[in-house]
């Protein structure tokens, strides 16, 4: 057996409100759930993007809590790559620039395809890339 897909991905942020605004209004993701000061979740294609306040996720759930999710969390900046076609990459570059988001760089990959890099308000490295960079 092997996993068939990634269902959810998590990033840890230091300002949940700024992250919520960025992912909802700059990237246009649909918000699914929010617990103030703890997390905000977004739908992204067939998966879910989880944004956590890392400090809040390190606290074990109360014994009587309905959901007994074990503590977790990370420190430092993470990375996430969103899928985009070549045409969508151009549109994303325009949209991000118009929203005041700096494009840190772009890569033309040896096997074909291109990607662009930028950061969220917490400094997480984000990327839009053509799936063909991985032969997909």
C-alpha positions in Angstrom: 0.0 0.0 0.0 1.0 3.6 -0.5 -0.8 6.9 0.0 -2.8 8.1 -3.0 -2.7 11.9 -2.4 -2.0 14.5 0.2 -5.3 15.5 1.8 -4.1 18.4 3.9 -1.0 20.5 4.2 -0.1 22.7 7.2 1.8 26.0 7.5 2.5 27.7 10.8 2.1 31.4 11.0 2.9 34.1 13.6 -0.1 36.4 12.8 -3.2 34.4 12.1 -5.3 37.4 11.1 -2.8 38.6 8.6 -2.5 35.1 7.2 -6.2 34.8 6.9 -6.5 38.0 5.0 -3.6 37.0 2.7 -4.8 33.5 1.8 -8.5 34.6 1.4 -8.1 38.0 -0.3 -4.8 37.7 -2.2 -4.8 34.0 -3.1 -8.6 33.8 -3.2 -8.9 30.5 -1.2 -12.3 29.5 0.3 -12.3 29.6 4.1 -13.6 26.4 5.6 -13.2 26.9 9.4 -11.6 29.2 11.9 -10.9 29.1 15.6 -9.6 32.5 16.7 -6.0 32.6 17.8 -5.6 28.9 16.9 -6.2 28.1 13.2 -7.9 28.9 9.9 -8.5 26.3 7.2 -8.9 26.8 3.5 -10.0 24.6 0.6 -7.4 24.4 -2.2 -8.5 22.2 -5.1 -9.0 18.7 -3.8 -7.1 19.4 -0.6 -7.1 21.6 2.5 -4.6 24.1 3.6 -4.3 24.4 7.4 -2.8 27.5 8.9 -1.9 27.2 12.6 -0.7 29.5 15.3 2.1 27.1 16.3 2.1 28.1 19.9 -1.6 27.2 20.2 -1.1 23.8 18.6 1.6 22.8 21.1 -1.0 22.8 23.9 -2.5 19.4 24.5 -6.3 19.2 24.3 -8.3 19.2 27.5 -9.3 15.7 28.7 -12.9 16.4 27.9 -12.3 18.1 24.5 -14.4 16.6 21.7 -11.4 16.3 19.4 -8.3 14.8 20.8 -5.8 16.0 18.3 -2.2 15.5 19.6 0.0 18.5 20.0 2.0 19.5 17.0 3.7 22.5 15.5 6.8 23.7 13.8 9.1 26.7 14.0 10.7 28.6 11.2 9.5 29.3 7.7 7.8 26.5 5.7 7.2 26.0 2.0 4.2 25.2 -0.1 3.8 25.0 -3.9 0.5 25.6 -5.7 -0.1 24.1 -9.1 -0.6 26.5 -12.1 -0.5 26.4 -15.9 1.9 28.6 -17.8 -0.9 31.0 -18.5 -2.0 31.0 -14.9 1.6 31.8 -13.8 1.5 35.0 -15.8 -1.8 35.9 -14.3 -0.6 35.2 -10.8 2.5 37.3 -11.3 0.2 40.2 -12.3 -2.2 39.7 -9.4 0.5 39.3 -6.8 2.3 42.4 -8.0 -1.0 44.4 -8.1 -1.6 43.3 -4.4 1.8 44.5 -3.4 3.3 41.0 -3.0 7.0 40.8 -4.1 7.9 38.1 -6.5 11.3 36.9 -5.1 12.3 35.0 -8.2 11.4 32.6 -10.9 12.9 29.3 -12.1 12.9 27.8 -15.6 13.3 24.1 -14.7 15.7 21.8 -16.7 13.0 19.3 -17.4 10.6 22.0 -18.5 8.1 24.2 -16.8 8.5 27.4 -14.7 7.8 28.5 -11.2 7.6 31.7 -9.2 8.4 32.3 -5.6 6.9 34.8 -3.0 6.2 34.9 0.7 3.1 35.1 2.9 3.0 37.6 5.8 4.7 35.1 8.2 7.6 34.6 5.8 6.6 31.1 4.5 8.0 30.5 1.1 5.2 30.0 -1.5 5.4 28.9 -5.1 3.3 28.6 -8.1 4.6 26.0 -10.5 3.6 24.1 -13.6 3.0 20.4 -12.7 5.4 19.3 -15.5 8.3 20.4 -13.3 7.7 17.0 -11.7 6.7 15.2 -14.8 2.9 15.5 -14.0 
